Every structure is written in structure tokens, then in C-alpha cells.
Amino acid sequence: MSPQQEGHDLFVSGRLCLFGEHSDWAGEFRLHDPEILPGKTIVVGTQEGLYAKATKLDRQVLVVTATSHTGEKHGPKEFPLEPRALLEEAQRGGFWSYIAGVAYRIAVSHHVGGLSLDNYRTTLPMGKGLSSSAAICVMVARAFNQTYDLKLTTRGEMEFAYLGEITTPSKCGRMDQACAYGCVPVLMTFDADILHIDMVELRGSLHLVLVDLKASKDTTTILKSLQEAYPRPSNEAGSRLLELLGQINTDIVGRALRALSSGDVEGLGALMREAQSEFDGRAGPMCPSQLTAPVLHKVLQYPAVQPLIFGGKGIGSQGDGTAQLLCKGLEEQRQVCDILESELGMSCMPLTVEGKAA
């Protein structure tokens, strides 16, 4: 490494899905059946994320050091920047596969040199429905983009991150890579292989609490179980899932957009409760081992926080990973954190999304 190569400082946030989880991959099935409705999600970046420094290397390798949200260091791990080796590592699965998958997609599309990527700090918990794996993928794409001036737009970084992640055994949808946009709410529409992104008008502020449920879920199992109903369901349960991720989701997201633009936070909370109820009734039976989610429902229904919140729902693929609670204000946000941490032993992350003055 040359002395003048000071490197690029990077930050990639996590991603919170306010509404529309799973409709991203569902909408992509329009490629096979145009009667399936486009998927729609409303997402916003978190204040928590990954911090890293990217620097050119003289050797044709990618060297990565990662840090977990608990401060544990992993690596340095060295990858030869050779497509076949990168592809093999990506298809092997596990944490390093995400990095190898994105590097593979970059390496076959651009002439790039060596790269050192030091993820020296992480405040985003892993495996909790906040798109930690997508954040890692965006971080790698952004590191190559900025270090080698690939002139990728944010959408371009998202695309390489997505292609990199689906090179691994993880079959995520495109929604997760919205973490590339940072802490602003966006509407994402998934029409077969076409993605539309629109900024969302937000009047007032959203005072959310993200609750680490201190339990576990298996996203791969959830995705596999739900995707068995697509593109054409074979039974009534599958048909009900298609309705959930199609017309019902379109209706709820439309009403949520109107609530956000009018500053109707109470109405938004009611929509979260409605969305969770529909998900439990229609998606839950497709994967009861993961979506019965007793810890999630205990938190959503916990009596002590009900006077302090407008509503809440699960996050990401759902299951016992993370819950989101929409609080009535800043003070209520603080009280909810105190109650759940002291009485249930949960870890709480306050997230306030600022909009225009109401």
C-alpha cells in the first residue's frame, strides 16, 4: 500500500421494513405469471450500521476484517480476486460468502485491483431482520465503487449487492439493499425484474423502538416455505398467501403512504397492527415452526407498553428476530425501552425518523 493512499471512509446503515415484507420477491414472480401483483414495500434506513475504511492494495486480492456489533473481530480474510475462486467461496455459504459474492460480481464486470476493507466498527446487530447481510454486501460494492471510481449510482451499488447476495445460498429479495439509501423512507415497487424507487413524503416524526427479541429465527426456512406457493399455489393456504402479498399488501401500503404524508401517526400504528394480523393468519400457517413467533407476540401484546404505543409488528422475514413498536412520542419511546429492558430483558434500539413539521 502506497503512503498516499489514505482510503475511503464508508458507512452503510441497516434497513427497517415498515410495511410490505416478502412482497419484494413475490413481485418478481410476475416474470412467470403476470397476474401476480407487483410487490410494494416502505423501508427506511436505521441509525445503526457498519463503519469501514477501504484502501487500494498493490496485490490482486481482497483482504477483509470484520467486526461484530459485540466488538468481536473476524479475519483478516484474504480472497484472491479471481472469479472462479470467489464464486466457490460465495456458494459455500456462511458469513464470508456475502463478501465473496459481491466481489465475484464486481470482478466479472469491471477491471479492479486489490482492496483492503476494514470494517472496524459495527452497531447493527446481525440476524435480527435489519438487513445486516445486505449492509455487508452494499459495503463491499461501495468500497470497490469509491476506491476504483466505477461511477456506480446508489441504484448501481444496490444491484451489485443484490446480485452478490443471491450468488450465495441466501435467496433474498431486492428490498434488503435499500439500506444503500440511508435514513430516508422510500417506497419500493417490484414489478417482475423492474424496480421502482420513490422517496416517501413524511409529515411529522416517527418514534420507533426496535426490540431485539433475544430469540432466534431461520430466515432461509421461512423463505423456502413461503416461496413454495409461487408462482401458482397448489392449495388454499398458498392462495391466501398470494392474496396477502398481493392485493392486501397493496391496499395496506397505499393507506400507509397516505398516513405518512398527512402525519397520521396513530393511523399508521393501527395499520401495523392490521398488517401483523393479516400476516399471522395467512403466512403463519405456511411456516409454523418459525412464524408462530411466541416471543414476538408477547412483546407486541405486552400490557405495560400498550398505553405508550400506537401499534407494532415484526420486522424483515418476521419470526422471533426483531419487533418494531411505534411510540406516541419521544418520552413514550424512552419509557418503552426502559420497560422492555427491565421487565423482559430485551435489548431496545430507539429510532426516530424525522419528517417535515406537522
C-alpha positions in Angstrom: 0.0 0.0 0.0 1.4 3.4 -1.0 1.7 6.0 1.7 -0.5 8.5 -0.3 -3.4 6.0 -0.4 -5.4 7.3 2.6 -8.5 5.3 1.7 -12.3 5.9 1.7 -14.4 6.1 4.9 -17.7 4.2 4.5 -20.9 3.9 6.4 -23.8 1.7 5.5 -27.0 1.6 7.6 -29.3 -1.3 8.3 -32.8 -1.4 6.8 -36.1 -1.4 8.6 -39.2 -2.5 6.6 -42.2 -0.5 7.9 -44.6 -2.4 5.6 -44.6 -5.0 2.8 -42.1 -7.6 3.9 -41.8 -10.6 1.5 -43.6 -8.8 -1.3 -40.3 -7.9 -2.9 -39.5 -11.5 -4.0 -43.2 -12.2 -4.6 -43.4 -9.3 -7.1 -40.5 -10.8 -9.0 -42.6 -13.9 -9.8 -44.5 -11.7 -12.3 -41.9 -12.9 -14.7 -43.7 -16.2 -14.6 -47.3 -15.1 -14.1 -48.3 -11.5 -14.9 -51.5 -11.9 -12.9 -49.4 -11.7 -9.7 -49.5 -8.1 -8.5 -46.3 -6.0 -8.1 -44.7 -6.1 -4.6 -44.7 -2.9 -2.6 -42.6 -2.0 0.5 -42.0 1.1 2.6 -38.5 1.0 4.0 -36.2 3.3 6.0 -32.5 3.0 6.9 -31.5 2.7 10.6 -29.1 4.9 12.5 -27.2 1.7 13.3 -24.8 0.3 10.7 -21.4 -0.7 9.5 -18.3 1.6 9.5 -15.4 0.7 7.3 -12.3 2.1 5.6 -11.4 0.9 2.0 -7.9 1.2 0.6 -6.2 0.1 -2.6 -3.8 -2.8 -2.5 -0.9 -3.5 -4.9 -1.7 -7.2 -4.9 -4.7 -8.6 -6.7 -6.5 -9.7 -3.6 -9.4 -8.6 -1.4 -8.5 -8.5 2.3 -11.4 -8.1 4.8 -11.5 -7.6 8.5 -15.0 -7.6 10.1 -16.2 -6.5 13.5 -19.5 -7.8 15.0 -21.9 -5.5 17.0 -20.4 -7.0 20.2 -16.9 -5.9 19.2 -15.6 -9.4 18.2 -13.1 -9.2 15.4 -13.1 -11.7 12.4 -10.3 -12.0 9.9 -8.4 -10.7 8.2 -9.7 -13.0 5.5 -8.0 -12.9 2.1 -9.7 -13.6 -1.2 -7.9 -13.9 -4.5 -9.6 -11.6 -7.0 -10.2 -14.4 -9.4 -13.8 -15.1 -10.4 -13.7 -18.9 -10.1 -12.3 -18.8 -6.5 -14.7 -16.0 -5.5 -17.7 -18.0 -6.9 -16.7 -21.1 -5.0 -16.4 -19.1 -1.7 -19.7 -17.5 -2.3 -21.6 -20.7 -3.0 -20.1 -22.3 0.2 -22.3 -20.2 2.4 -21.6 -18.6 5.7 -20.6 -15.0 6.7 -17.7 -14.7 4.2 -19.8 -15.9 1.3 -21.6 -12.5 1.1 -18.4 -10.6 0.6 -17.1 -13.1 -1.9 -20.4 -13.0 -3.8 -20.3 -9.2 -4.3 -16.6 -9.3 -5.2 -17.3 -12.0 -7.8 -20.0 -9.9 -9.4 -17.7 -6.8 -9.5 -14.7 -8.8 -10.7 -16.6 -10.2 -13.8 -18.0 -6.8 -14.7 -15.2 -4.3 -14.0 -11.4 -4.2 -14.1 -10.5 -3.6 -10.5 -7.3 -4.1 -8.5 -6.7 -5.2 -4.9 -8.6 -3.9 -2.0 -8.3 -3.8 1.8 -11.6 -3.4 3.6 -11.5 -2.9 7.3 -15.0 -3.0 8.9 -13.6 -1.6 12.2 -17.0 -0.8 13.9 -20.5 -2.3 13.7 -23.5 -1.0 15.6 -26.1 -3.1 13.7 -27.0 -6.5 15.3 -26.7 -9.5 13.0 -29.6 -11.8 12.1 -32.4 -9.6 13.6 -34.3 -8.6 10.4 -32.4 -5.3 9.9 -30.7 -6.5 6.7 -27.2 -6.9 8.2 -26.2 -9.2 5.4 -27.4 -6.7 2.8 -25.5 -4.0 4.5 -22.3 -6.1 4.2 -23.0 -6.6 0.5 -23.6 -2.8 -0.1 -20.4 -2.1 1.9 -18.3 -4.3 -0.4 -19.9 -2.8 -3.6 -19.5 0.8 -2.3 -15.9 0.1 -1.3 -15.0 -1.0 -4.9 -17.1 1.8 -6.4 -15.4 4.5 -4.4 -11.9 3.1 -4.5 -11.8 2.4 -8.2 -14.2 5.2 -9.3 -16.6 2.8 -11.0 -19.1 5.6 -11.3 -22.0 3.5 -10.0 -25.1 5.2 -8.8 -26.7 4.2 -5.5 -29.0 2.0 -7.6 -25.9 0.5 -9.2 -24.4 -0.3 -5.8 -27.7 -1.9 -4.8 -27.8 -4.0 -7.9 -24.3 -5.4 -7.4 -25.1 -6.0 -3.7 -28.3 -7.9 -4.6 -26.6 -10.0 -7.3 -23.8 -10.8 -4.9 -26.1 -11.9 -2.1 -28.2 -14.2 -4.4 -24.9 -15.8 -5.5 -24.8 -17.2 -2.0 -27.3 -19.8 -0.7 -29.3 -16.8 0.7 -32.2 -16.1 -1.7 -33.2 -12.6 -0.5 -35.4 -10.1 -2.4 -34.2 -6.7 -3.6 -35.8 -4.9 -0.7 -32.9 -5.5 1.6 -30.4 -3.5 -0.4 -32.5 -0.3 0.2 -30.0 0.2 3.1 -27.9 1.9 0.4 -30.2 4.9 0.7 -29.5 5.6 4.3 -32.0 7.1 6.9 -34.8 8.2 4.5 -38.1 6.4 3.9 -38.6 5.1 0.3 -41.3 3.2 -1.5 -40.0 0.3 -3.5 -42.2 -1.3 -6.2 -41.1 -4.7 -7.5 -42.6 -5.4 -11.0 -41.1 -8.6 -12.3 -37.4 -7.7 -12.8 -38.1 -3.9 -12.8 -37.6 -2.0 -9.6 -39.1 1.5 -9.0 -37.9 3.6 -6.1 -39.7 6.7 -4.9 -39.0 9.0 -2.0 -41.8 9.0 0.6 -43.3 12.2 1.9 -43.2 12.1 5.7 -45.0 14.8 7.8 -44.1 14.7 11.4 -41.8 12.2 13.1 -41.9 8.5 13.7 -40.6 7.5 17.2 -39.9 3.8 16.9 -38.4 1.2 19.2 -36.6 -1.8 17.6 -36.7 -4.7 20.0 -34.1 -7.4 19.8 -36.2 -10.4 21.0 -33.2 -12.3 22.3 -34.5 -15.4 20.5 -33.8 -16.9 17.1 -35.3 -17.4 13.7 -34.3 -19.2 10.4 -34.8 -16.8 7.5 -33.8 -19.5 5.0 -36.5 -21.8 6.2 -39.1 -19.0 6.2 -38.3 -18.0 2.6 -38.3 -21.6 1.4 -41.7 -22.3 3.0 -43.4 -19.2 1.7 -41.9 -19.4 -1.8 -43.4 -22.9 -2.3 -46.7 -21.2 -3.0 -45.2 -19.4 -6.0 -45.9 -18.8 -8.8 -49.1 -20.9 -8.8 -50.4 -22.1 -5.4 -51.4 -25.8 -5.1 -53.8 -25.4 -2.2 -56.0 -22.9 -0.3 -53.2 -21.9 2.1 -51.0 -20.9 -0.8 -53.8 -18.9 -2.4 -54.3 -17.0 0.9 -50.6 -16.2 0.9 -50.7 -14.8 -2.6 -53.6 -12.6 -1.6 -51.6 -11.4 1.4 -48.5 -10.4 -0.6 -50.7 -9.1 -3.4 -53.9 -7.2 -3.0 -53.9 -7.0 0.8 -50.4 -5.7 0.9 -51.1 -3.2 -1.9 -54.0 -1.8 0.0 -52.2 -1.5 3.3 -49.1 0.1 1.8 -51.4 2.6 0.0 -53.1 3.6 3.2 -49.8 3.8 5.0 -48.4 6.2 2.4 -51.4 8.5 2.9 -51.0 8.3 6.7 -47.3 9.2 6.4 -47.9 12.2 4.1 -50.7 13.5 6.3 -48.9 13.0 9.6 -51.5 10.5 10.9 -49.1 8.5 13.1 -51.9 7.0 15.1 -53.4 5.6 11.9 -50.0 4.3 10.9 -49.8 2.3 14.2 -53.3 0.9 13.5 -52.1 -0.3 10.1 -49.1 -2.0 11.7 -51.5 -4.0 13.9 -53.7 -4.8 10.9 -50.7 -5.9 8.8 -49.4 -8.2 11.6 -52.8 -9.8 12.0 -53.1 -10.5 8.3 -49.5 -11.9 8.2 -50.2 -14.2 11.2 -53.4 -15.5 9.6 -52.1 -16.0 6.1 -48.3 -16.5 6.2 -48.1 -18.2 9.7 -49.7 -21.5 8.6 -47.1 -21.8 5.8 -44.2 -22.0 8.2 -45.5 -22.6 11.8 -42.1 -23.6 13.1 -40.7 -20.1 12.5 -43.8 -17.8 12.2 -45.7 -18.8 15.3 -43.2 -16.5 17.0 -44.2 -16.6 20.6 -41.6 -14.0 21.8 -42.6 -11.5 19.1 -46.3 -11.7 20.0 -45.5 -11.5 23.7 -43.8 -8.1 23.1 -46.4 -6.8 20.7 -49.1 -7.6 23.2 -47.2 -6.7 26.4 -49.7 -4.9 28.6 -47.3 -2.4 30.2 -46.4 -0.8 26.8 -49.9 -0.6 25.3 -50.7 2.9 26.6 -47.4 4.1 25.2 -47.6 2.8 21.6 -49.9 3.2 18.6 -49.0 -0.2 17.2 -46.2 -2.6 16.2 -45.3 -5.5 14.0 -42.5 -7.9 13.2 -39.5 -7.0 11.0 -37.9 -8.5 7.9 -38.8 -12.1 7.3 -40.8 -11.9 10.6 -40.4 -14.6 13.3 -38.6 -14.2 16.6 -35.9 -11.8 15.5 -36.9 -8.2 16.0 -40.1 -6.3 16.7 -40.9 -2.6 15.8 -43.1 -0.5 18.1 -44.4 2.9 17.0 -44.5 5.1 20.1 -46.7 8.1 20.8 -43.7 10.4 21.4 -40.1 10.8 22.5 -40.9 10.3 26.2 -43.0 7.2 25.4 -40.1 5.9 23.3 -37.8 6.1 26.3 -40.4 4.5 28.6 -41.0 1.6 26.3 -37.2 0.9 26.2 -37.0 1.0 30.0 -39.9 -1.3 30.4 -38.9 -4.0 27.9 -35.3 -4.0 29.0 -36.0 -4.1 32.8 -39.0 -6.4 32.7 -38.4 -8.7 29.8 -34.6 -8.5 29.4 -34.8 -7.3 25.8 -32.4 -5.0 24.0 -34.0 -1.9 22.6 -32.8 0.5 19.9 -34.7 3.8 19.6 -35.1 5.0 16.0 -36.6 8.4 15.2 -37.3 9.1 11.6 -37.6 12.9 11.1 -40.0 14.4 8.5 -41.5 17.8 7.7 -43.0 19.7 10.6 -46.6 18.6 11.0 
